[in-house]
């Protein structure tokens, strides 16, 4: 089997918050590149990438240039293909556009492999289970007023979610106001819901420890990205000071930063972002490293693909159900009572929505 062609499309999805109709998150990711990697045996693998911002044309060029380099290569030799692309882009360094482009191609290669063997990606990678827990994300943002956030939180529980994430570090709020707000949300969802909190790197180490200690009685599932992502020592201080687990990793590019986070004991739970880590191949390597450090793994974004990865590994904890990409696919997997089922089709078990490029394509 040989790679024959690559197709790249740019789509812009509508701004929406489909979980409970809450206000959508400002700055939410809604622009994506879809990748279709075609082979001479008629098998097509798909991938997705994107980041928003002003450099989307550069990302498209990177994907297309990488695609031209691997025409004629064997898609089953994933490591060889990716090594070739890394060598070709070595002078650019790792991370950023390089890893975002590699991620889409690597994911498409794994989709081809699954289709060639006729089995779902989750089973190809280990097949531990067919269903995984999922938590609701994106409906309870820091920009949502207190009265609306209470209603949205209650609505998520009514929909059957037993795990929910909100945000702290509200601009202009004092620590006392932050604490009052998170108590309102805890009261709205009740004591039996696993309530996680995302800080998005907005606190100093001292703020994270001070505020974190004052909300420990709320029994939060985790405190996510409390301070700057590459401040491994700072995260370690926070993790050591709090009984609430620290979750981080979504902002890390490639494998090495995850090793730093684990070896510095900066985290209790590893979060891996498929796009930033560089694709399925790299994701699985970080997950294996996390297992060696006795860490559970949570995913970031792209639940339609991450359901395979979390289901495949023994230390998979939960899928983040952030519904920013569901419109990309025809009949995507969705949570039912806080649980996602792995698609049964071969490879990713996904295909792009029939009218995707007609409705949302922008070139």
C-alpha positions, 0 to 999 in steps of 0.5 A, a space after each residue: 500500500 502506498 500514499 497516493 494523495 492528500 486533501 486539506 480543507 479549512 472549515 469554520 464552524 458556528 459559535 455555539 454551546 450545544 450542551 445546555 445552550 449556555 453562552 459560548 466561550 469567547 475565543 473558542 476554537 472553531 476553525 479546523 483543517 480536515 485532512 484526507 490521506 488517500 492510498 492506492 488501495 482505496 483506503 482513506 485516512 482522516 485527521 483534524 488539526 487547528 488552533 485559531 489565530 492568524 497563522 492558519 495559512 502557514 499551518 495549511 502550507 505545512 500540512 500540504 508540504 508534509 503531504 507532498 513529501 510522503 507521496 509513495 510512502 507506506 502508510 503502515 510504517 507510521 514511525 518511518 513516515 513521521 521520522 521523515 517529516 520530523 527530519 525534514 522540519 528539524 531546523 524549525 524545532 518542535 512544537 507549534 505548527 510542526 506538531 499541529 501538522 504532524 498530528 493530523 497526518 499521524 492520526 490519518 495514518 492510524 485511521 488507515 491502519 485500523 481500516 486495513 485491519 478492519 478493527 476500531 483504533 481503540 482495539 488496535 491500540 490495546 482494546 481495554 474497554 468499549 466505553 469510557 467516562 466523559 465529563 461535560 466541558 465548555 458550558 460553565 465558563 468564567 465569563 458566564 454570570 453567576 445566576 446563569 452558571 447555576 442554571 447551566 450547572 443544574 441543567 448538565 446534571 439533569 442531562 445525566 452528567 456525573 462529571 462536570 468542569 467549570 472555570 475559576 480565575 474570573 477577571 476582576 474577581 477577588 479571592 473571596 468572590 472566586 470562592 463564593 462562585 465555586 460554592 454556588 456551582 457546587 451547591 447547584 450540582 450537589 455533593 455527588 457530582 465530580 466537579 473539576 476546575 480549570 484555571 488556564 494558567 491564570 494564577 501565580 503559585 501563591 494564589 493557587 495554594 492560597 485559594 486552593 486550600 480555601 476550597 478543599 472542603 468542596 471535594 473538587 475532582 481536580 485543579 487544572 493548569 493552575 499556573 504557567 504550564 512550564 513552571 514544573 517546580 511551581 506546579 510541584 509546590 501546588 501539588 504538594 500543598 493541596 489534597 485536591 489533585 493537580 491536572 495539567 498537560 494540555 499546553 505541552 508540546 511533544 513528549 519531553 515536557 510531559 517527562 519534565 512534568 512527571 519527573 518533577 512530580 508537578 501533576 497528579 493527573 496527566 492531560 494529553 492534547 492530541 494536536 499539541 502532542 503530535 498525534 496518536 503515536 506520541 499520545 500513546 507514548 506519553 500515556 505509557 510514560 504516565 503509567 510508569 509514573 502511576 498517573 491517570 490520563 485525561 484527554 483534551 478536546 476532540 472527544 470523537 477521536 480521544 474516546 479511542 485513546 482513553 479506552 485503549 489504555 489501562 490508565 485512561 481516566 476520562 474523556 473531556 466532552 468539549 463539543 467543538 468538533 461534533 459538526 465535523 463528523 457524520 453521526 459522531 459518538 456522544 455521551 449518554 449519561 456521562 459515558 461515551 461508547 467507542 465507534 464500532 467502525 474500522 479505524 476511527 469509525 468516523 467520516 466527515 459530515 456529508 455537507 461539511 465543506 458545502 456548509 462550513 468550508 472556507 477554502 
